[in-house]
Amino acid sequence: MYIVRQRTSIPVPRIFEFETSMEEPFGYPYVLMEYLGGRTLEKRLAESIPRLYYTEVAKQLANVFADFQNLTFSRIAQLWCGDTADLPVEVIPIAWHHSPGPLETSLEYFYNK
């Protein structure tokens, strides 16, 4: 989320605190994040938006998709910012993948699936 907020114009909440372990004081994973105003889209996107707003919503979604498309990295693997997400971004091997990489090209990824 930090990377998306830093490198795109997509609104992403700031994360104040998080935990991924079940062994912490609460006993379950959690995320404490900033509230972002707005409206959520229902599961049935086309049915939840009045026809009058179709064009505007389509433009907003296209802008988000374009921002994501331009979010690129030097290699294919896992992004890592440290256990507390406060370190510079690194591209590291994907532990669960057959060929953990980092891989240099999408073709290399395709042939190593």
OpenMM code with the backbone's topology and positions (N, CA, C; nanometers):
from openmm import Vec3, app, unit

residues = "MET TYR ILE VAL ARG GLN ARG THR SER ILE PRO VAL PRO ARG ILE PHE GLU PHE GLU THR SER MET GLU GLU PRO PHE GLY TYR PRO TYR VAL LEU MET GLU TYR LEU GLY GLY ARG THR LEU GLU LYS ARG LEU ALA GLU SER ILE PRO ARG LEU TYR TYR THR GLU VAL ALA LYS GLN LEU ALA ASN VAL PHE ALA ASP PHE GLN ASN LEU THR PHE SER ARG ILE ALA GLN LEU TRP CYS GLY ASP THR ALA ASP LEU PRO VAL GLU VAL ILE PRO ILE ALA TRP HIS HIS SER PRO GLY PRO LEU GLU THR SER LEU GLU TYR PHE TYR ASN LYS".split()
positions = [
    Vec3(0.0832, -0.1192, 0.0000),
    Vec3(0.0000, 0.0000, 0.0000),
    Vec3(0.0872, 0.1250, 0.0000),
    Vec3(0.1976, 0.1183, 0.0727),
    Vec3(0.2897, 0.2316, 0.0775),
    Vec3(0.3439, 0.2620, -0.0625),
    Vec3(0.3815, 0.1592, -0.1352),
    Vec3(0.4370, 0.1767, -0.2690),
    Vec3(0.3327, 0.2363, -0.3628),
    Vec3(0.2104, 0.1873, -0.3559),
    Vec3(0.1037, 0.2407, -0.4410),
    Vec3(0.0799, 0.3870, -0.4075),
    Vec3(0.0783, 0.4222, -0.2792),
    Vec3(0.0561, 0.5619, -0.2389),
    Vec3(0.1702, 0.6514, -0.2857),
    Vec3(0.2954, 0.6017, -0.2766),
    Vec3(0.4117, 0.6827, -0.3129),
    Vec3(0.4288, 0.6995, -0.4636),
    Vec3(0.3914, 0.5982, -0.5422),
    Vec3(0.4245, 0.5980, -0.6848),
    Vec3(0.3061, 0.6162, -0.7788),
    Vec3(0.1869, 0.6373, -0.7236),
    Vec3(0.0692, 0.6579, -0.8087),
    Vec3(-0.0164, 0.7690, -0.7494),
    Vec3(-0.1231, 0.8013, -0.8200),
    Vec3(-0.2190, 0.8996, -0.7677),
    Vec3(-0.3414, 0.8300, -0.7071),
    Vec3(-0.3363, 0.6983, -0.6944),
    Vec3(-0.4467, 0.6212, -0.6381),
    Vec3(-0.4572, 0.6499, -0.4881),
    Vec3(-0.5746, 0.6868, -0.4386),
    Vec3(-0.5887, 0.7132, -0.2950),
    Vec3(-0.5751, 0.5839, -0.2152),
    Vec3(-0.4788, 0.5807, -0.1265),
    Vec3(-0.4520, 0.4636, -0.0429),
    Vec3(-0.4367, 0.5124, 0.1009),
    Vec3(-0.5030, 0.4473, 0.1949),
    Vec3(-0.4913, 0.4918, 0.3348),
    Vec3(-0.3523, 0.4659, 0.3922),
    Vec3(-0.3116, 0.5512, 0.4842),
    Vec3(-0.1870, 0.5272, 0.5575),
    Vec3(-0.2119, 0.4181, 0.6603),
    Vec3(-0.1123, 0.3340, 0.6791),
    Vec3(-0.1204, 0.2270, 0.7783),
    Vec3(-0.0496, 0.2760, 0.9034),
    Vec3(-0.1194, 0.2779, 1.0155),
    Vec3(-0.0597, 0.3233, 1.1410),
    Vec3(0.0054, 0.2079, 1.2168),
    Vec3(-0.0563, 0.0927, 1.2108),
    Vec3(-0.0054, -0.0244, 1.2832),
    Vec3(-0.0653, -0.1483, 1.2197),
    Vec3(0.0100, -0.2575, 1.2195),
    Vec3(-0.0432, -0.3840, 1.1710),
    Vec3(0.0294, -0.4992, 1.2385),
    Vec3(-0.0329, -0.6138, 1.2347),
    Vec3(0.0286, -0.7354, 1.2882),
    Vec3(-0.0183, -0.8522, 1.2040),
    Vec3(0.0736, -0.9405, 1.1680),
    Vec3(0.0389, -1.0558, 1.0857),
    Vec3(0.0407, -1.1863, 1.1642),
    Vec3(0.0790, -1.1811, 1.2895),
    Vec3(0.0957, -1.3028, 1.3691),
    Vec3(-0.0235, -1.3261, 1.4610),
    Vec3(-0.0513, -1.4525, 1.4866),
    Vec3(-0.1562, -1.4899, 1.5822),
    Vec3(-0.1038, -1.4852, 1.7252),
    Vec3(0.0276, -1.4759, 1.7437),
    Vec3(0.0876, -1.4820, 1.8768),
    Vec3(0.1011, -1.3459, 1.9446),
    Vec3(0.0504, -1.2428, 1.8868),
    Vec3(0.0593, -1.1094, 1.9446),
    Vec3(-0.0519, -1.0879, 2.0476),
    Vec3(-0.0488, -0.9762, 2.1216),
    Vec3(-0.1448, -0.9539, 2.2311),
    Vec3(-0.2924, -0.9702, 2.1946),
    Vec3(-0.3335, -0.9302, 2.0745),
    Vec3(-0.4743, -0.9440, 2.0366),
    Vec3(-0.5106, -1.0872, 2.0025),
    Vec3(-0.4125, -1.1655, 1.9632),
    Vec3(-0.4379, -1.3043, 1.9284),
    Vec3(-0.4840, -1.3263, 1.7859),
    Vec3(-0.4804, -1.2236, 1.7028),
    Vec3(-0.5170, -1.2369, 1.5624),
    Vec3(-0.4549, -1.1228, 1.4828),
    Vec3(-0.4377, -1.1416, 1.3509),
    Vec3(-0.3817, -1.0353, 1.2668),
    Vec3(-0.4774, -0.9147, 1.2606),
    Vec3(-0.4222, -0.7954, 1.2430),
    Vec3(-0.5043, -0.6751, 1.2310),
    Vec3(-0.4304, -0.5674, 1.1513),
    Vec3(-0.5071, -0.4692, 1.1048),
    Vec3(-0.4525, -0.3512, 1.0385),
    Vec3(-0.5278, -0.2309, 1.0933),
    Vec3(-0.4560, -0.1324, 1.1433),
    Vec3(-0.5136, -0.0061, 1.1878),
    Vec3(-0.4728, 0.0978, 1.0846),
    Vec3(-0.5728, 0.1476, 1.0094),
    Vec3(-0.5411, 0.2367, 0.8982),
    Vec3(-0.6278, 0.3617, 0.8980),
    Vec3(-0.5815, 0.4577, 0.8221),
    Vec3(-0.6503, 0.5843, 0.8029),
    Vec3(-0.7835, 0.5619, 0.7317),
    Vec3(-0.8831, 0.6409, 0.7673),
    Vec3(-1.0124, 0.6375, 0.6999),
    Vec3(-1.0055, 0.7231, 0.5739),
    Vec3(-1.0523, 0.6691, 0.4639),
    Vec3(-1.0656, 0.7457, 0.3406),
    Vec3(-1.2139, 0.7598, 0.3104),
    Vec3(-1.2573, 0.8824, 0.2910),
    Vec3(-1.3974, 0.9055, 0.2603),
    Vec3(-1.4323, 0.8598, 0.1207),
    Vec3(-1.5577, 0.8517, 0.0923),
    Vec3(-1.6038, 0.8117, -0.0396),
    Vec3(-1.7077, 0.7029, -0.0278),
    Vec3(-1.7379, 0.6435, -0.1415),
    Vec3(-1.8381, 0.5374, -0.1447),
    Vec3(-1.7752, 0.4129, -0.2029),
    Vec3(-1.8118, 0.2982, -0.1486),
    Vec3(-1.7642, 0.1725, -0.2042),
    Vec3(-1.8603, 0.1267, -0.3132),
    Vec3(-1.8076, 0.0535, -0.4078),
    Vec3(-1.8913, -0.0004, -0.5139),
    Vec3(-1.9394, -0.1388, -0.4732),
    Vec3(-2.0631, -0.1650, -0.5019),
    Vec3(-2.1220, -0.2946, -0.4685),
    Vec3(-2.0621, -0.4040, -0.5560),
    Vec3(-2.0900, -0.5278, -0.5196),
    Vec3(-2.0403, -0.6410, -0.5977),
    Vec3(-2.0871, -0.6341, -0.7422),
    Vec3(-2.2085, -0.5937, -0.7625),
    Vec3(-2.2627, -0.5813, -0.8979),
    Vec3(-2.2462, -0.4361, -0.9420),
    Vec3(-2.1268, -0.4055, -0.9887),
    Vec3(-2.0879, -0.2687, -1.0210),
    Vec3(-2.1899, -0.1984, -1.1098),
    Vec3(-2.2260, -0.2565, -1.2199),
    Vec3(-2.3153, -0.1898, -1.3154),
    Vec3(-2.4532, -0.1634, -1.2561),
    Vec3(-2.4991, -0.2490, -1.1671),
    Vec3(-2.6317, -0.2315, -1.1080),
    Vec3(-2.6326, -0.1284, -0.9965),
    Vec3(-2.5159, -0.1000, -0.9375),
    Vec3(-2.5126, -0.0089, -0.8234),
    Vec3(-2.4887, 0.1371, -0.8632),
    Vec3(-2.4591, 0.1611, -0.9877),
    Vec3(-2.4293, 0.2970, -1.0344),
    Vec3(-2.5418, 0.3441, -1.1259),
    Vec3(-2.5998, 0.4594, -1.0969),
    Vec3(-2.7011, 0.5127, -1.1882),
    Vec3(-2.6400, 0.5362, -1.3275),
    Vec3(-2.7138, 0.5081, -1.4304),
    Vec3(-2.6657, 0.5191, -1.5691),
    Vec3(-2.6031, 0.6565, -1.5958),
    Vec3(-2.6550, 0.7588, -1.5354),
    Vec3(-2.6051, 0.8953, -1.5528),
    Vec3(-2.4555, 0.9061, -1.5209),
    Vec3(-2.4057, 0.8227, -1.4291),
    Vec3(-2.2671, 0.8325, -1.3831),
    Vec3(-2.1741, 0.7281, -1.4448),
    Vec3(-2.2228, 0.6455, -1.5370),
    Vec3(-2.1397, 0.5413, -1.5977),
    Vec3(-2.0096, 0.5967, -1.6551),
    Vec3(-2.0193, 0.7031, -1.7312),
    Vec3(-1.9008, 0.7581, -1.7967),
    Vec3(-1.7978, 0.8058, -1.6949),
    Vec3(-1.8424, 0.8753, -1.5923),
    Vec3(-1.7509, 0.9262, -1.4900),
    Vec3(-1.6823, 0.8127, -1.4144),
    Vec3(-1.7583, 0.7121, -1.3771),
    Vec3(-1.7010, 0.5983, -1.3054),
    Vec3(-1.6030, 0.5239, -1.3956),
    Vec3(-1.6365, 0.5068, -1.5216),
    Vec3(-1.5466, 0.4393, -1.6160),
    Vec3(-1.4155, 0.5166, -1.6293),
    Vec3(-1.4212, 0.6489, -1.6342),
    Vec3(-1.2989, 0.7300, -1.6411),
    Vec3(-1.2143, 0.7133, -1.5162),
    Vec3(-1.2786, 0.7140, -1.4001),
    Vec3(-1.2045, 0.6971, -1.2748),
    Vec3(-1.1366, 0.5600, -1.2689),
    Vec3(-1.2094, 0.4553, -1.3079),
    Vec3(-1.1507, 0.3213, -1.3079),
    Vec3(-1.0367, 0.3114, -1.4096),
    Vec3(-1.0529, 0.3715, -1.5259),
    Vec3(-0.9466, 0.3699, -1.6272),
    Vec3(-0.8212, 0.4388, -1.5747),
    Vec3(-0.8373, 0.5481, -1.5016),
    Vec3(-0.7216, 0.6174, -1.4436),
    Vec3(-0.6500, 0.5297, -1.3407),
    Vec3(-0.7253, 0.4580, -1.2596),
    Vec3(-0.6647, 0.3669, -1.1614),
    Vec3(-0.5892, 0.2555, -1.2334),
    Vec3(-0.6520, 0.1948, -1.3347),
    Vec3(-0.5854, 0.0870, -1.4089),
    Vec3(-0.4596, 0.1372, -1.4784),
    Vec3(-0.4631, 0.2590, -1.5328),
    Vec3(-0.3445, 0.3156, -1.5985),
    Vec3(-0.2334, 0.3386, -1.4968),
    Vec3(-0.2679, 0.3884, -1.3788),
    Vec3(-0.1672, 0.4074, -1.2730),
    Vec3(-0.1031, 0.2739, -1.2348),
    Vec3(-0.1849, 0.1700, -1.2202),
    Vec3(-0.1299, 0.0383, -1.1862),
    Vec3(-0.0407, -0.0149, -1.2985),
    Vec3(-0.0806, 0.0079, -1.4225),
    Vec3(-0.0019, -0.0397, -1.5357),
    Vec3(0.1359, 0.0257, -1.5386),
    Vec3(0.1438, 0.1487, -1.4955),
    Vec3(0.2715, 0.2212, -1.4954),
    Vec3(0.3563, 0.1943, -1.3715),
    Vec3(0.3042, 0.1169, -1.2779),
    Vec3(0.3782, 0.0820, -1.1567),
    Vec3(0.4635, -0.0409, -1.1877),
    Vec3(0.5868, -0.0180, -1.2279),
    Vec3(0.6742, -0.1273, -1.2702),
    Vec3(0.7963, -0.1376, -1.1796),
    Vec3(0.8603, -0.2541, -1.1861),
    Vec3(0.9786, -0.2811, -1.1059),
    Vec3(1.0842, -0.3468, -1.1933),
    Vec3(1.2056, -0.3514, -1.1457),
    Vec3(1.3178, -0.3991, -1.2263),
    Vec3(1.3149, -0.5492, -1.2516),
    Vec3(1.2504, -0.6252, -1.1636),
    Vec3(1.2459, -0.7704, -1.1766),
    Vec3(1.1120, -0.8224, -1.1271),
    Vec3(1.0857, -0.9515, -1.1535),
    Vec3(0.9613, -1.0147, -1.1104),
    Vec3(0.9910, -1.0974, -0.9865),
    Vec3(0.9291, -1.0629, -0.8771),
    Vec3(0.9455, -1.1344, -0.7512),
    Vec3(0.8547, -1.0686, -0.6470),
    Vec3(0.8908, -1.0776, -0.5218),
    Vec3(0.8128, -1.0227, -0.4106),
    Vec3(0.8726, -0.8894, -0.3679),
    Vec3(0.7855, -0.7941, -0.3365),
    Vec3(0.8321, -0.6660, -0.2830),
    Vec3(0.8465, -0.6793, -0.1326),
    Vec3(0.9523, -0.6236, -0.0784),
    Vec3(0.9797, -0.6354, 0.0652),
    Vec3(1.0259, -0.5017, 0.1192),
    Vec3(0.9655, -0.4578, 0.2293),
    Vec3(1.0025, -0.3324, 0.2951),
    Vec3(1.0386, -0.3565, 0.4409),
    Vec3(1.0745, -0.4783, 0.4760),
    Vec3(1.1065, -0.5110, 0.6145),
    Vec3(0.9836, -0.5560, 0.6902),
    Vec3(1.0040, -0.6119, 0.8078),
    Vec3(0.8935, -0.6636, 0.8895),
    Vec3(0.7934, -0.5564, 0.9297),
    Vec3(0.8398, -0.4343, 0.9450),
    Vec3(0.7494, -0.3262, 0.9853),
    Vec3(0.7224, -0.2274, 0.8721),
    Vec3(0.7572, -0.2651, 0.7493),
    Vec3(0.7318, -0.1852, 0.6285),
    Vec3(0.7932, -0.0459, 0.6359),
    Vec3(0.9103, -0.0347, 0.6979),
    Vec3(0.9737, 0.0965, 0.7100),
    Vec3(1.1110, 0.1027, 0.6428),
    Vec3(1.1463, -0.0001, 0.5660),
    Vec3(1.2742, -0.0027, 0.4958),
    Vec3(1.2531, 0.0281, 0.3481),
    Vec3(1.3591, 0.0651, 0.2768),
    Vec3(1.3442, 0.0864, 0.1318),
    Vec3(1.2959, -0.0418, 0.0630),
    Vec3(1.2227, -0.0262, -0.0449),
    Vec3(1.1658, -0.1396, -0.1178),
    Vec3(1.2761, -0.2228, -0.1825),
    Vec3(1.2664, -0.3542, -0.1627),
    Vec3(1.3569, -0.4492, -0.2281),
    Vec3(1.2736, -0.5498, -0.3058),
    Vec3(1.3291, -0.6038, -0.4126),
    Vec3(1.2666, -0.7125, -0.4864),
    Vec3(1.3391, -0.8395, -0.4435),
    Vec3(1.2662, -0.9301, -0.3761),
    Vec3(1.3285, -1.0505, -0.3192),
    Vec3(1.2615, -1.1758, -0.3752),
    Vec3(1.3234, -1.2925, -0.3609),
    Vec3(1.2628, -1.4170, -0.4113),
    Vec3(1.1255, -1.4439, -0.3503),
    Vec3(1.0418, -1.5129, -0.4279),
    Vec3(0.9100, -1.5552, -0.3818),
    Vec3(0.9268, -1.6956, -0.3246),
    Vec3(0.9206, -1.7096, -0.1947),
    Vec3(0.9521, -1.8356, -0.1281),
    Vec3(0.8653, -1.9521, -0.1753),
    Vec3(0.7381, -1.9293, -0.2029),
    Vec3(0.6452, -2.0370, -0.2368),
    Vec3(0.6467, -2.0735, -0.3843),
    Vec3(0.7124, -1.9962, -0.4690),
    Vec3(0.7083, -2.0181, -0.6139),
    Vec3(0.8082, -2.1248, -0.6566),
    Vec3(0.7725, -2.1997, -0.7604),
    Vec3(0.8593, -2.3052, -0.8148),
    Vec3(0.9978, -2.2505, -0.8499),
    Vec3(1.0014, -2.1355, -0.9148),
    Vec3(1.1272, -2.0688, -0.9477),
    Vec3(1.1237, -1.9326, -0.8798),
    Vec3(1.1735, -1.9243, -0.7559),
    Vec3(1.1501, -1.8063, -0.6727),
    Vec3(1.2096, -1.6755, -0.7236),
    Vec3(1.3019, -1.6803, -0.8186),
    Vec3(1.3569, -1.5573, -0.8764),
    Vec3(1.4478, -1.4841, -0.7810),
    Vec3(1.4608, -1.3552, -0.7955),
    Vec3(1.3876, -1.2691, -0.8875),
    Vec3(1.4169, -1.3036, -1.0337),
    Vec3(1.3142, -1.2939, -1.1152),
    Vec3(1.3235, -1.3229, -1.2573),
    Vec3(1.3372, -1.1917, -1.3334),
    Vec3(1.4055, -1.1985, -1.4458),
    Vec3(1.4364, -1.0765, -1.5205),
    Vec3(1.3292, -1.0370, -1.6215),
    Vec3(1.2559, -1.1340, -1.6767),
    Vec3(1.1573, -1.1030, -1.7805),
    Vec3(1.0285, -1.1802, -1.7575),
    Vec3(0.9195, -1.1343, -1.8186),
    Vec3(0.7926, -1.2060, -1.8090),
    Vec3(0.8014, -1.3393, -1.8814),
    Vec3(0.8810, -1.3482, -1.9869),
    Vec3(0.9010, -1.4739, -2.0576),
    Vec3(0.9690, -1.5767, -1.9662),
    Vec3(1.0665, -1.5334, -1.8919),
    Vec3(1.1339, -1.6210, -1.7951),
    Vec3(1.0333, -1.6679, -1.6887),
    Vec3(0.9464, -1.5795, -1.6435),
    Vec3(0.8441, -1.6165, -1.5465),
    Vec3(0.7499, -1.7201, -1.6057),
    Vec3(0.7045, -1.6972, -1.7293),
    Vec3(0.6113, -1.7874, -1.7974),
    Vec3(0.6691, -1.9284, -1.8069),
    Vec3(0.7942, -1.9409, -1.8461),
    Vec3(0.8548, -2.0723, -1.8649),
    Vec3(0.8995, -2.1373, -1.7346),
    Vec3(0.8938, -2.0669, -1.6229),
    Vec3(0.9340, -2.1233, -1.4939),
    Vec3(0.8174, -2.1430, -1.3994),
    Vec3(0.6945, -2.1407, -1.4485),
    Vec3(0.5763, -2.1575, -1.3633),
    Vec3(0.5652, -2.2975, -1.3127),
] * unit.nanometer
topology = app.Topology()
chain = topology.addChain("A")
for resn in residues:
    res = topology.addResidue(resn, chain)
    for name in ("N", "CA", "C"):
        topology.addAtom(name, app.Element.getBySymbol(name[0]), res)
